[in-house]
């Protein structure tokens, strides 16, 4: 015979309604009572029926996650597993599950979101990106559907809850780090130019050069996909410049891109950091395992994900929650891919 809420309530010496509130992680229930009820649940082997609960509450207890672009970028770039870990932990604390929308094209992803929303499969959505133009964002706003963005919105900044770094400052700090080492010929290898994060970091890069009195060179700014291949293509383009015009340092806006850069430079017998310095972004695990280990801007990816799911659940459970911006701090982790100009 299966264990019921009434059995748990009797074992914990509380009302069945209190058990239900503990399952829902109601903040009005004291931690002492929650601990007592959860201990009774564990002892009796009780597992909540979330499907029945969802039907009763007209809630799925599921958060939808929307990826940028094709699934290739999502599954290959280590940024996303780390941000997913943060999202998962934030959702798990409030007993929410995650549902992922991917596709081979933007149209696939848009259709997946429409099916998810109109089919009532999720209570809210996290956009794992911010684009200059985005049909999905417009669709969610028109339907007044709860959503949160990881990244600064290009428009409606004050009206959309978002979790982000100060990417302008991060781009400026990374550039000034290289300037402080005596580099003046600094190239910028960014990701998709349609992503707000790329635009913001590029703006920081430009501002740092301007403050230092160094002219902006269009041939030093390249945009590639956040993949190994993107890094290779960018390096090949830069190395076609005359020898005395080649950059002495690279600001690469993603560690996976930077790994492609490192591999290509090695194939060309260009030494890092002796011939060229590299600073990248994300501080993914392999950045300290690469050869040489990468100097990288740690953007606290896990915290971005954790904060995003926490903020979304707040909006789901309180539709009147005002829009909020959460700024996650960044820091430069200096390793062996950068050194002073000789």
PAZAPA-4460 file (N, C-alpha, C; in steps of 0.05 Angstrom, whole numbers, plus 32768, in hexadecimal, padded with zeros to 4 digits):
% residues 342
    n_x    n_y    n_z   ca_x   ca_y   ca_z    c_x    c_y    c_z   seq   type   mol
   8011   7FE8   8000   8000   8000   8000   8012   8019   8000     1      X     A
   800C   802C   7FEF   801D   8044   7FEC   8019   8057   8004     2      X     A
   802F   8065   8009   802F   8079   801F   8022   8093   8015     3      X     A
   8011   809F   8026   8002   80B7   801F   800C   80CF   802F     4      X     A
   8002   80E6   8027   8008   80FF   8036   7FFE   80FC   8053     5      X     A
   7FE7   80EF   8057   7FDC   80EC   8072   7FEF   80DB   8083     6      X     A
   7FFC   80C7   8077   800F   80B7   8086   8027   80C8   808F     7      X     A
   8030   80D8   807D   8047   80EA   8083   803F   80FD   8099     8      X     A
   8028   8109   8096   801E   811D   80AA   801C   8110   80C6     9      X     A
   8012   80F8   80C7   8010   80EA   80E1   802B   80E5   80ED    10      X     A
   803E   80DC   80DC   8059   80D6   80E6   8068   80EF   80F0    11      X     A
   8062   8105   80E2   8070   811E   80EA   8060   812F   80FE    12      X     A
   8048   8125   8104   8036   8133   8118   802F   814F   810E    13      X     A
   8028   8151   80F4   801F   816A   80E9   8006   8165   80D8    14      X     A
   7FF9   817A   80CF   7FE1   8177   80BE   7FE9   816F   80A2    15      X     A
   7FD8   8161   8093   7FDE   815A   8077   7FE4   8173   8066    16      X     A
   7FD6   8189   806C   7FDB   81A1   805D   7FF7   81AC   8061    17      X     A
   8002   81A7   8078   801E   81AF   807E   8031   819F   806D    18      X     A
   802C   8185   806A   803D   8174   8059   803C   817F   803C    19      X     A
   8024   8186   8032   8022   8190   8017   8032   81AA   8014    20      X     A
   8032   81BB   8028   8041   81D4   8026   805F   81CF   8027    21      X     A
   8067   81BB   8036   8084   81B4   8037   808D   81AA   801B    22      X     A
   807C   8199   800F   8082   818F   7FF4   8085   81A6   7FE1    23      X     A
   8074   81BA   7FE4   8075   81D2   7FD2   808B   81E6   7FDB    24      X     A
   8099   81DF   7FF0   80AF   81F1   7FFB   80A4   820D   8001    25      X     A
   808D   820D   800E   8080   8226   8016   8091   8235   802A    26      X     A
   8098   824E   8024   80AA   825D   8036   809E   8263   8052    27      X     A
   8084   8260   8055   8077   8265   806E   807A   824E   8082    28      X     A
   8083   8237   8079   8088   8221   808A   80A5   8222   8095    29      X     A
   80A8   821F   80AF   80C2   8222   80BC   80D5   820C   80B3    30      X     A
   80EF   8211   80B4   8103   81FD   80AC   8101   81E5   80BE    31      X     A
   80FB   81E9   80D7   80F9   81D3   80EA   80E3   81C0   80E2    32      X     A
   80CC   81CB   80DB   80B5   81BB   80D2   80BB   81AD   80B8    33      X     A
   80C8   81BB   80A5   80CF   81AF   808C   80E2   8197   8090    34      X     A
   80F5   819A   80A2   8108   8185   80A7   80F9   816C   80B3    35      X     A
   80E7   8172   80C5   80D8   815C   80D2   80C7   814D   80BE    36      X     A
   80B9   815B   80AC   80A8   814F   8098   80B9   813F   8084    37      X     A
   80CF   814B   807B   80E0   813D   8068   80EC   8124   8074    38      X     A
   80F3   8125   808D   80FD   810D   809A   80E8   80F7   809B    39      X     A
   80CF   80FE   80A0   80B9   80EB   80A0   80B5   80DF   8084    40      X     A
   80B7   80F1   806F   80B4   80E7   8054   80CA   80D3   804D    41      X     A
   80E3   80D9   8055   80F9   80C7   804F   80F5   80AC   805E    42      X     A
   80ED   80AE   8077   80EA   8095   8087   80D4   8083   807B    43      X     A
   80BE   8090   8072   80A8   8080   8067   80AB   807A   804A    44      X     A
   80BF   8086   803D   80C3   8082   8020   80AD   808F   800F    45      X     A
   80A4   80A6   8018   808F   80B5   8009   809B   80C6   7FF3    46      X     A
   808F   80C4   7FDB   8098   80D4   7FC5   8080   80E3   7FBA    47      X     A
   8081   80FE   7FB9   806A   810E   7FB0   8062   8107   7F93    48      X     A
   8049   8106   7F8D   803F   8103   7F72   803D   811E   7F65    49      X     A
   8052   8126   7F57   8053   8141   7F4C   8040   8144   7F34    50      X     A
   803A   812E   7F26   8027   8130   7F10   800B   8138   7F1B    51      X     A
   8002   812A   7F30   7FE8   8130   7F3C   7FE8   814C   7F48    52      X     A
   7FFF   8153   7F54   8001   816E   7F60   7FFF   8184   7F4A    53      X     A
   800C   817F   7F34   800C   8192   7F1E   7FF0   8196   7F13    54      X     A
   7FE1   8180   7F10   7FC6   8182   7F07   7FB4   8191   7F1A    55      X     A
   7FB8   818D   7F33   7FA8   819A   7F48   7FAF   81B8   7F48    56      X     A
   7FC8   81BF   7F45   7FD0   81DB   7F47   7FD0   81E9   7F2C    57      X     A
   7FCA   81DA   7F17   7FCB   81E5   7EFC   7FE7   81F0   7EF6    58      X     A
   7FFB   81E1   7EFF   8017   81E9   7EFC   8027   81D0   7EF4    59      X     A
   803A   81D4   7EE3   804A   81BD   7ED9   8062   81B8   7EEB    60      X     A
   806B   81CD   7EFA   8084   81CB   7F09   809C   81C5   7EF6    61      X     A
   809A   81D0   7EDE   80AF   81CC   7ECA   80B7   81E8   7EBF    62      X     A
   80D1   81EB   7EBB   80DC   8204   7EAF   80E7   81FC   7E94    63      X     A
   80E0   820C   7E7F   80EB   8207   7E64   8105   8217   7E60    64      X     A
   8118   820B   7E53   8131   8217   7E4D   8135   8219   7E2F    65      X     A
   813B   8231   7E25   813D   8236   7E09   815A   823D   7E02    66      X     A
   8165   822D   7DEF   8181   8230   7DE8   8185   8244   7DD1    67      X     A
   819D   824F   7DCD   81A1   8261   7DB7   81AA   8251   7D9E    68      X     A
   819D   8256   7D88   81A6   824A   7D6F   81A5   822C   7D6E    69      X     A
   81B6   8220   7D5F   81B5   8203   7D5A   81BF   81F4   7D73    70      X     A
   81B7   81DB   7D75   81BE   81CA   7D8B   81DC   81C4   7D8B    71      X     A
   81EA   81C7   7D74   8207   81C2   7D73   8216   81D4   7D87    72      X     A
   820F   81EE   7D86   821C   8200   7D99   8216   81F9   7DB5    73      X     A
   81FD   81F2   7DBB   81F5   81EC   7DD6   8204   81D4   7DE1    74      X     A
   8205   81BF   7DD3   8210   81A6   7DDE   822F   81A6   7DDD    75      X     A
   823C   81B6   7DCD   8259   81B6   7DCB   8266   81CA   7DDE    76      X     A
   8258   81E0   7DE5   8265   81F5   7DF5   8261   81F0   7E13    77      X     A
   8276   81EE   7E22   8274   81E8   7E3F   8266   81FD   7E50    78      X     A
   8261   8215   7E44   8251   8229   7E53   8236   821D   7E5B    79      X     A
   8229   820E   7E48   820E   8206   7E4C   820A   81F0   7E61    80      X     A
   821B   81DB   7E62   8219   81C8   7E78   821C   81D5   7E93    81      X     A
   822D   81E9   7E95   8231   81F6   7EAF   8219   8207   7EB7    82      X     A
   820E   8216   7EA3   81F7   8226   7EAA   81DF   8214   7EAF    83      X     A
   81DD   81FD   7EA2   81C8   81EA   7EA8   81CA   81DF   7EC4    84      X     A
   81E2   81DB   7ECD   81E6   81D1   7EE9   81DB   81E5   7EFD    85      X     A
   81E0   81FF   7EF8   81D6   8214   7F09   81B8   8216   7F08    86      X     A
   81AD   8215   7EF0   8190   8215   7EEC   8182   81FE   7EFA    87      X     A
   818F   81E6   7EF7   8183   81CE   7F03   8183   81D0   7F22    88      X     A
   8199   81DA   7F2D   819A   81DC   7F4A   8185   81F0   7F55    89      X     A
   8183   8207   7F47   816F   821A   7F4F   8152   8210   7F4D    90      X     A
   814D   8200   7F37   8132   81F5   7F34   812D   81DF   7F48    91      X     A
   8141   81CE   7F4D   813E   81B8   7F60   8137   81C1   7F7C    92      X     A
   8142   81D8   7F84   813C   81E2   7F9E   811E   81E8   7FA2    93      X     A
   8110   81EE   7F8C   80F4   81F4   7F8D   80E3   81DE   7F80    94      X     A
   80F0   81C7   7F7B   80E3   81AF   7F71   80D7   81B4   7F55    95      X     A
   80E5   81C2   7F44   80DE   81C6   7F28   80F0   81B4   7F17    96      X     A
   80E6   81AB   7F01   80F5   819C   7EED   80FC   81AF   7ED6    97      X     A
   810E   81A5   7EC4   8117   81B5   7EAD   810F   81A7   7E93    98      X     A
   8107   81B6   7E7F   8102   81AB   7E65   8111   81BC   7E50    99      X     A
   8120   81AF   7E3F   8132   81BD   7E2D   8126   81BE   7E11   100      X     A
   8128   81D6   7E04   8120   81D9   7DE8   8139   81DD   7DD8   101      X     A
   813E   81CC   7DC5   8155   81CF   7DB2   814B   81CC   7D96   102      X     A
   815C   81D0   7D83   8154   81CC   7D67   816C   81D2   7D55   103      X     A
   8169   81CB   7D3C   817E   81CF   7D28   817D   81EB   7D1C   104      X     A
   8167   81F9   7D21   8164   8214   7D16   8154   8225   7D2A   105      X     A
   8155   8240   7D26   8145   8252   7D37   8127   824D   7D34   106      X     A
   811F   8245   7D1C   8102   823F   7D18   80FA   8226   7D28   107      X     A
   810B   8212   7D29   8105   81FA   7D39   8101   8202   7D57   108      X     A
   8114   8213   7D61   8113   821A   7D7D   80FA   822B   7D83   109      X     A
   80F4   823E   7D70   80DC   824F   7D74   80C3   823D   7D75   110      X     A
   80C0   822A   7D63   80A9   8219   7D63   80A7   8207   7D7C   111      X     A
   80BF   81FF   7D86   80BF   81F0   7D9F   80B5   8200   7DB6   112      X     A
   80BD   8219   7DB7   80B3   822B   7DCD   8095   822E   7DCC   113      X     A
   808B   8233   7DB4   806E   8237   7DB0   805F   821E   7DBA   114      X     A
   8068   8206   7DB2   805B   81EE   7DBA   805C   81EA   7DD9   115      X     A
   8073   81F2   7DE5   8077   81EF   7E01   8064   8201   7E11   116      X     A
   8062   821A   7E07   8050   822E   7E15   8033   8228   7E11   117      X     A
   802B   8224   7DF7   800F   8220   7DF2   8005   8205   7DFA   118      X     A
   8017   81F2   7DFC   8010   81D7   7E06   800F   81D6   7E25   119      X     A
   8016   81EC   7E32   8015   81EC   7E4F   8029   81D9   7E5C   120      X     A
   8040   81D6   7E4F   8054   81C2   7E59   8066   81CE   7E6E   121      X     A
   8068   81E8   7E6F   807A   81F5   7E82   806C   820D   7E90   122      X     A
   8077   8215   7EA7   806C   822C   7EB6   807B   8245   7EAE   123      X     A
   8093   8243   7EA4   80A3   825A   7E9D   80BA   8252   7E8D   124      X     A
   80C9   8265   7E82   80DF   8260   7E6F   80F8   8270   7E76   125      X     A
   810F   8264   7E74   8129   8272   7E76   8135   8272   7E5A   126      X     A
   813A   828A   7E50   8149   828D   7E37   8167   828D   7E3E   127      X     A
   8176   827B   7E33   8193   8278   7E3A   81A4   828A   7E2A   128      X     A
   8199   82A1   7E20   81A8   82B3   7E0F   8199   82CD   7E0D   129      X     A
   81A4   82E1   7E00   8196   82FA   7DFA   819F   8302   7DDE   130      X     A
   818C   8306   7DCC   8192   830D   7DB0   8188   832A   7DAB   131      X     A
   8194   8336   7D97   818C   8351   7D8E   816F   8350   7D84   132      X     A
   8169   833C   7D74   814D   8338   7D6A   8145   831C   7D72   133      X     A
   812E   8319   7D7E   8126   82FE   7D88   8108   82FB   7D87   134      X     A
   80FE   82E9   7D75   80E2   82E3   7D73   80D7   82D7   7D8D   135      X     A
   80E7   82C6   7D99   80DD   82B7   7DB1   80D8   82CB   7DC7   136      X     A
   80EA   82DD   7DCC   80E5   82F1   7DE1   80CC   8301   7DDB   137      X     A
   80C8   8309   7DC3   80B0   8319   7DBB   8097   8308   7DC0   138      X     A
   8098   82EF   7DB9   8081   82DC   7DBD   807A   82DA   7DDA   139      X     A
   808E   82D6   7DEB   808A   82D3   7E08   807E   82EC   7E14   140      X     A
   8088   8303   7E0B   807E   831D   7E15   8061   8321   7E0D   141      X     A
   805A   831A   7DF4   803F   831E   7DEB   802B   830C   7DFA   142      X     A
   8034   82F4   7E02   8023   82E2   7E11   8024   82E7   7E2F   143      X     A
   8035   82F9   7E38   8039   82FF   7E54   803F   82E5   7E63   144      X     A
   8051   82D5   7E57   8059   82BB   7E63   8072   82BF   7E73   145      X     A
   8074   82B4   7E8B   808B   82B8   7E9D   80A5   82AE   7E8F   146      X     A
   80B9   82C0   7E8E   80D3   82B8   7E84   80E9   82CA   7E90   147      X     A
   8101   82BF   7E90   8119   82CC   7E99   812F   82C8   7E84   148      X     A
   8140   82DB   7E81   8156   82D9   7E6E   8171   82D6   7E7C   149      X     A
   8183   82C7   7E71   819F   82C8   7E79   81AC   82D9   7E64   150      X     A
   81B3   82F1   7E6C   81BE   8305   7E59   81AD   831E   7E5A   151      X     A
   81B8   8334   7E53   81AA   834E   7E54   8199   8351   7E3B   152      X     A
   817F   8357   7E3E   816E   835B   7E26   8178   8373   7E16   153      X     A
   8175   8370   7DFC   817D   8386   7DEA   8169   839D   7DEC   154      X     A
   814F   8396   7DF0   813A   83AA   7DF4   812A   83A2   7E0E   155      X     A
   811A   83B5   7E17   8109   83B0   7E2F   8119   83A7   7E47   156      X     A
   8130   83B3   7E4B   8142   83AB   7E61   8134   83AD   7E7C   157      X     A
   8125   83C2   7E81   8118   83C6   7E9B   80FF   83B5   7E9E   158      X     A
   80F5   83A9   7E89   80DC   839A   7E8A   80E0   837C   7E8B   159      X     A
   80F9   8373   7E89   80FF   8356   7E87   8112   834E   7E9D   160      X     A
   810A   8339   7EAD   811D   832F   7EC1   8133   8320   7EB3   161      X     A
   814C   8327   7EBA   8163   831A   7EAD   817A   8318   7EC0   162      X     A
   818A   8303   7EBB   81A2   82FE   7ECB   81BA   8300   7EB8   163      X     A
   81CE   830F   7EC0   81E3   8315   7EAD   81FC   831D   7EBC   164      X     A
   8213   831D   7EAE   822B   832B   7EB7   822A   8347   7EAC   165      X     A
   823B   8359   7EB5   823F   8373   7EA8   8252   836E   7E92   166      X     A
   8248   8366   7E7A   8259   835E   7E64   8269   8375   7E58   167      X     A
   825E   838D   7E59   826E   83A4   7E50   8287   83A7   7E62   168      X     A
   8283   83A5   7E7C   829A   83A8   7E8F   82AD   8390   7E8C   169      X     A
   82A2   8378   7E87   82B3   8361   7E84   82C5   8364   7E6B   170      X     A
   82B9   836D   7E55   82C9   8372   7E3C   82DE   8387   7E40   171      X     A
   82D6   839C   7E4F   82E9   83B2   7E55   82FF   83A8   7E67   172      X     A
   82F9   8399   7E7B   830D   838F   7E8E   8321   837C   7E80   173      X     A
   8316   836B   7E6F   8328   8358   7E61   833B   8367   7E4E   174      X     A
   8331   837B   7E41   8342   838B   7E2F   8357   839A   7E3E   175      X     A
   834E   83A6   7E54   8361   83B6   7E65   8376   83A3   7E71   176      X     A
   836F   838A   7E77   8383   8377   7E81   8399   8373   7E6D   177      X     A
   8392   8371   7E53   83A6   836E   7E3E   83B6   8388   7E39   178      X     A
   83A8   839F   7E3A   83B5   83B9   7E37   83C9   83BD   7E4E   179      X     A
   83C2   83B3   7E65   83D5   83B6   7E7C   83EE   83A6   7E79   180      X     A
   83EE   8392   7E67   8405   8382   7E61   8415   838E   7E49   181      X     A
   840C   83A5   7E40   841B   83B3   7E2A   8411   83AC   7E0F   182      X     A
   83FC   839D   7E0C   83F1   8396   7DF2   83E1   83AE   7DE7   183      X     A
   83E5   83B4   7DCE   83D5   83C9   7DC0   83C7   83BE   7DA8   184      X     A
   83D2   83AA   7D9B   83C5   839D   7D85   83B4   8385   7D8F   185      X     A
   839C   838B   7D98   838B   8377   7DA5   8373   8371   7D93   186      X     A
   8370   8358   7D8B   8359   8350   7D7A   8342   8346   7D8C   187      X     A
   832A   8348   7D81   8312   833F   7D90   8305   8329   7D7F   188      X     A
   8303   8311   7D8B   82F5   82FB   7D7E   82DB   82F5   7D8E   189      X     A
   82C5   82FE   7D82   82AB   82FC   7D90   829B   82E5   7D84   190      X     A
   8284   82E0   7D91   8271   82CC   7D88   825E   82D9   7D74   191      X     A
   8246   82CD   7D73   8231   82D6   7D61   822B   82F4   7D66   192      X     A
   822D   8304   7D51   8229   8321   7D54   820C   8328   7D5B   193      X     A
   81FA   8314   7D59   81DE   8319   7D5F   81D9   8316   7D7D   194      X     A
   81EC   830B   7D8C   81E9   8307   7DA9   81F1   8321   7DB8   195      X     A
   81E1   8329   7DCB   81E6   8341   7DDA   8201   833F   7DE9   196      X     A
   8208   8328   7DF3   8221   8325   7E02   8239   832C   7DF0   197      X     A
   8238   8325   7DD7   824D   832C   7DC4   824E   834A   7DC0   198      X     A
   8237   8356   7DBD   8236   8373   7DB8   8241   8382   7DD1   199      X     A
   8239   8379   7DE9   8241   8387   7E01   8260   8385   7E06   200      X     A
   826A   836D   7E02   8287   8369   7E07   8298   8378   7DF2   201      X     A
   828E   8379   7DDA   829B   8388   7DC5   829B   83A6   7DCC   202      X     A
   8285   83B0   7DD6   8284   83CC   7DDF   8298   83D2   7DF5   203      X     A
   829B   83BF   7E08   82AF   83C2   7E1C   82CC   83C3   7E11   204      X     A
   82D1   83B1   7DFE   82EB   83B0   7DF0   82F1   83CB   7DE3   205      X     A
   82DD   83D5   7DD3   82E1   83EE   7DC5   82E6   8405   7DD9   206      X     A
   82D7   8405   7DEF   82DA   841B   7E03   82F6   841B   7E0F   207      X     A
   8300   8402   7E15   831B   8400   7E21   8330   840B   7E0E   208      X     A
   832E   8404   7DF5   8341   840E   7DE1   8340   842C   7DDF   209      X     A
   8328   8437   7DDE   8324   8454   7DDC   8330   8462   7DF4   210      X     A
   832C   8458   7E0C   8338   8464   7E25   8356   8464   7E23   211      X     A
   8361   844F   7E16   837F   844C   7E15   838A   845C   7DFD   212      X     A
   8378   8468   7DED   8382   8477   7DD5   838B   8465   7DBF   213      X     A
   8380   844D   7DBD   8388   843A   7DA8   8372   8438   7D94   214      X     A
   8378   843B   7D7A   8363   843B   7D66   8356   8420   7D63   215      X     A
   833C   8420   7D5D   832D   8408   7D58   8332   83FE   7D3C   216      X     A
   8338   83E5   7D38   833E   83DA   7D1D   8329   83C5   7D16   217      X     A
   831A   83CA   7D01   8305   83B8   7CFA   830F   839C   7CF3   218      X     A
   8328   839A   7CE8   8333   8380   7CE1   833A   836F   7CFA   219      X     A
   833A   837C   7D11   8340   836E   7D2A   8327   8362   7D37   220      X     A
   830F   8367   7D2C   82F6   835F   7D39   82E9   834A   7D27   221      X     A
   82E6   8332   7D32   82DB   831B   7D23   82C5   830E   7D34   222      X     A
   82B0   8304   7D26   829A   82F6   7D34   8298   82DA   7D29   223      X     A
   8298   82C7   7D3B   8297   82AB   7D33   8284   829C   7D46   224      X     A
   827C   8284   7D3F   826B   8274   7D51   827B   826B   7D69   225      X     A
   826E   8266   7D80   827B   825D   7D98   8283   8240   7D96   226      X     A
   8294   823A   7D83   829D   821E   7D7F   82BB   821E   7D78   227      X     A
   82C7   8207   7D7A   82E4   8205   7D73   82E9   820F   7D57   228      X     A
   82D8   8208   7D44   82DC   8210   7D28   82DD   822F   7D25   229      X     A
   82CC   823C   7D35   82CB   8259   7D34   82E6   8266   7D3B   230      X     A
   82F3   825A   7D50   830D   8264   7D58   8322   8261   7D42   231      X     A
   8321   824A   7D34   8334   8245   7D1F   8331   8259   7D08   232      X     A
   8318   825E   7D00   8313   8270   7CEA   831C   828D   7CF1   233      X     A
   8318   8295   7D0A   8320   82B0   7D12   833E   82B3   7D11   234      X     A
   834D   82A0   7D1C   836A   82A1   7D1C   8375   82A2   7D00   235      X     A
   836B   8291   7CEF   8375   8291   7CD3   8371   82AC   7CC6   236      X     A
   835B   82B9   7CCB   8356   82D4   7CBF   836A   82E8   7CCA   237      X     A
   836F   82E7   7CE4   8381   82FB   7CF0   839E   82F6   7CE7   238      X     A
   83A6   82DD   7CE4   83C1   82D7   7CDC   83C7   82DD   7CBE   239      X     A
   83B2   82E4   7CAF   83B6   82ED   7C93   83BF   830A   7C92   240      X     A
   83BD   8318   7CA9   83C6   8334   7CA9   83E5   8335   7CA7   241      X     A
   83F0   834B   7C9D   840D   834F   7C9C   8419   834B   7CB8   242      X     A
   8431   8341   7CB9   843E   8339   7CD3   843E   8350   7CE7   243      X     A
   8444   8369   7CDE   8445   837F   7CF0   842A   838A   7CF8   244      X     A
   8414   837F   7CED   83F9   8387   7CF4   83EA   8372   7D03   245      X     A
   83F6   835A   7D06   83E8   8345   7D15   83E5   834D   7D32   246      X     A
   83CF   8345   7D3F   83CC   834B   7D5C   83E0   833C   7D6D   247      X     A
   83E7   8349   7D83   83F8   833C   7D97   83E8   832F   7DAD   248      X     A
   83CE   8335   7DAD   83BC   832A   7DC2   83A0   8326   7DB6   249      X     A
   8392   8312   7DC1   8376   830C   7DB8   8364   830C   7DD0   250      X     A
   834D   831A   7DCD   8337   8318   7DE1   8322   8306   7DD4   251      X     A
   831E   82EE   7DDF   830C   82DA   7DD3   82F5   82D6   7DE7   252      X     A
   82DC   82DA   7DDD   82C6   82DC   7DF0   82BA   82C1   7DF8   253      X     A
   82C8   82AB   7DF4   82BE   8291   7DFD   82D6   827E   7DFE   254      X     A
   82D7   826D   7E13   82ED   825A   7E16   82EF   8246   7E00   255      X     A
   82D8   823C   7DF6   82D9   8228   7DE1   82E4   8234   7DC7   256      X     A
   82DC   824D   7DC1   82E8   825C   7DAB   8306   825E   7DAF   257      X     A
   830E   8265   7DC8   832A   8268   7DCE   833A   824F   7DCB   258      X     A
   832E   8238   7DD1   833B   821E   7DCD   8341   821A   7DAF   259      X     A
   832D   8221   7D9E   8332   821F   7D81   8348   8232   7D79   260      X     A
   834A   8249   7D85   835F   825C   7D80   837A   8250   7D87   261      X     A
   837C   8245   7D9F   8395   8239   7DA9   839E   8222   7D96   262      X     A
   838C   8211   7D8E   8393   81FA   7D7C   839E   8204   7D62   263      X     A
   8391   8219   7D57   8399   8223   7D3C   83B4   8231   7D3E   264      X     A
   83B8   8241   7D53   83D2   824E   7D57   83E9   823A   7D59   265      X     A
   83E3   8223   7D67   83F7   820E   7D6A   83FE   8202   7D4F   266      X     A
   83EA   81FE   7D3F   83EE   81F3   7D24   83FF   8206   7D12   267      X     A
   83FC   8220   7D18   840B   8234   7D09   8426   823B   7D15   268      X     A
   842E   822C   7D2A   8447   8230   7D39   8449   824C   7D45   269      X     A
   8433   8256   7D4E   8432   8270   7D5C   842E   826A   7D7A   270      X     A
   8441   8273   7D8A   8441   826B   7DA6   8430   827E   7DB7   271      X     A
   8421   8272   7DCA   8411   8281   7DDD   841E   827C   7DF9   272      X     A
   8425   8291   7E08   8421   82AD   7E02   8439   82BC   7DF6   273      X     A
   844E   82AD   7DEF   8467   82BA   7DE5   8462   82CC   7DCD   274      X     A
   8452   82C1   7DBA   844D   82D1   7DA1   8433   82E0   7DA3   275      X     A
   8420   82D5   7DB1   8405   82E2   7DB2   83F8   82DA   7DCD   276      X     A
   83EB   82ED   7DDA   83DD   82E8   7DF3   83BF   82E4   7DEE   277      X     A
   83B2   82D4   7DFF   8395   82CF   7DFC   8387   82D1   7E17   278      X     A
   8371   82E0   7E18   835F   82E0   7E2F   8344   82D8   7E24   279      X     A
   8336   82C6   7E33   831C   82BD   7E29   8307   82C1   7E3F   280      X     A
   82EF   82B7   7E3B   82D9   82BA   7E4D   82CD   829F   7E55   281      X     A
   82C2   829E   7E6C   82B1   8288   7E78   82C0   8278   7E8E   282      X     A
   82DA   8275   7E8B   82EA   8266   7E9F   82DE   824A   7EA1   283      X     A
   82D9   823D   7E8B   82D0   8221   7E8A   82E7   820F   7E95   284      X     A
   82DF   81F7   7E9D   82F3   81E5   7EA9   830C   81E1   7E98   285      X     A
   8308   81DE   7E7E   831F   81D8   7E6D   8331   81F0   7E69   286      X     A
   8328   8208   7E71   8339   821F   7E6D   8353   821D   7E7E   287      X     A
   8351   820F   7E95   8369   820C   7EA5   8378   81F2   7E9D   288      X     A
   836C   81E2   7E8B   8379   81C9   7E83   8385   81CC   7E67   289      X     A
   8380   81E2   7E59   838B   81E6   7E3E   83A9   81EA   7E40   290      X     A
   83B5   81EB   7E29   83D2   81EF   7E28   83D8   8207   7E16   291      X     A
   83E0   821E   7E21   83E2   8223   7E3E   83C7   8228   7E4A   292      X     A
   83C5   8227   7E65   83AC   822D   7E72   83A3   824A   7E6B   293      X     A
   8389   824D   7E66   837F   8267   7E5C   8379   827B   7E73   294      X     A
   8383   8293   7E6F   8379   82AA   7E7F   835C   82AE   7E76   295      X     A
   8349   82AE   7E89   832D   82AF   7E82   831D   82C0   7E95   296      X     A
   8308   82CC   7E8B   82F5   82DC   7E9C   82E0   82C9   7EA7   297      X     A
   82E1   82C5   7EC1   82CE   82B3   7ECE   82B4   82C3   7ED2   298      X     A
   829E   82BA   7EC4   8285   82C8   7EC5   8271   82BA   7ED8   299      X     A
   827B   82A6   7EE7   826A   8298   7EFB   8251   828C   7EED   300      X     A
   8256   827A   7EDB   8241   826F   7ECA   822C   8261   7EDB   301      X     A
   8235   8251   7EEF   8222   8242   7F00   820E   8256   7F0D   302      X     A
   8219   826C   7F17   8208   8280   7F25   81F4   828D   7F12   303      X     A
   81FC   8290   7EF9   81E9   829B   7EE5   81D1   8289   7EE2   304      X     A
   81D6   826E   7EE1   81C0   825B   7EDE   81AF   825A   7EF7   305      X     A
   81BC   8258   7F0E   81AE   8255   7F27   819C   826E   7F2C   306      X     A
   81A6   8285   7F27   8196   829E   7F2B   817F   829F   7F18   307      X     A
   8183   8296   7EFF   816E   8298   7EEB   8156   8286   7EF3   308      X     A
   815B   826D   7EFB   8145   825C   7F03   8137   8266   7F1C   309      X     A
   8147   8271   7F2F   813B   827B   7F47   8129   8293   7F41   310      X     A
   8132   82A5   7F30   8122   82BD   7F29   8109   82B5   7F19   311      X     A
   810B   82A1   7F08   80F3   8299   7EF9   80DE   828D   7F0B   312      X     A
   80E7   827C   7F1E   80D3   8270   7F30   80C5   8285   7F41   313      X     A
   80D4   829A   7F49   80C7   82B1   7F56   80B1   82BD   7F45   314      X     A
   80B7   82C0   7F2C   80A3   82CD   7F1A   808B   82BA   7F15   315      X     A
   8091   82A0   7F14   807B   828D   7F10   8068   828D   7F28   316      X     A
   8074   828D   7F40   8064   828B   7F58   8059   82A5   7F61   317      X     A
   8063   82BB   7F57   8059   82D6   7F5D   8059   82E7   7F43   318      X     A
   8043   82E5   7F34   8042   82F3   7F1A   8046   8311   7F1C   319      X     A
   8043   831C   7F34   8047   8339   7F38   8063   8341   7F40   320      X     A
   8075   832D   7F40   8091   8332   7F46   809D   8346   7F31   321      X     A
   80A8   835C   7F3B   80B2   8370   7F28   80CB   8366   7F18   322      X     A
   80CF   8370   7F00   80E7   8368   7EF1   8100   836E   7F00   323      X     A
   8114   835D   7EFE   812C   835F   7F0D   8144   835A   7EFC   324      X     A
   815A   8369   7F01   8174   8362   7EF4   8187   8358   7F09   325      X     A
   8191   8340   7F05   81A6   8335   7F16   81C0   8336   7F07   326      X     A
   81D4   8344   7F13   81EE   8346   7F06   8202   8333   7F15   327      X     A
   820B   831F   7F08   821E   830C   7F13   823B   8316   7F0E   328      X     A
   824B   8318   7F23   8266   8324   7F20   8279   8312   7F0F   329      X     A
   828D   831F   7F03   82A1   8310   7EF4   82BD   8317   7F00   330      X     A
   82D0   8306   7EF9   82EC   830B   7F01   82FF   82FE   7EED   331      X     A
   8316   830A   7EEA   832A   82FF   7ED7   833B   82EB   7EE6   332      X     A
   833D   82D3   7EDB   834F   82BF   7EE6   8368   82BD   7ED5   333      X     A
   837E   82C7   7EDF   8397   82C9   7ED0   83A5   82AE   7ED0   334      X     A
   83AC   82A5   7EB7   83BB   828C   7EB5   83D3   8291   7EA2   335      X     A
   83D9   827E   7E90   83F2   8280   7E81   83EF   8286   7E64   336      X     A
   83D8   828F   7E5B   83D4   8296   7E3F   83D8   82B3   7E39   337      X     A
   83DF   82C2   7E4E   83E4   82DF   7E4B   83FF   82E7   7E58   338      X     A
   840D   82F9   7E4C   8425   8304   7E58   842B   8320   7E4D   339      X     A
   843C   832E   7E5A   8443   8349   7E51   8452   8348   7E36   340      X     A
   844E   835E   7E27   845C   8361   7E0D   847A   8362   7E12   341      X     A
   8489   8354   7E02   84A6   8354   7E07   84B3   836A   7DF6   342      X     A
***
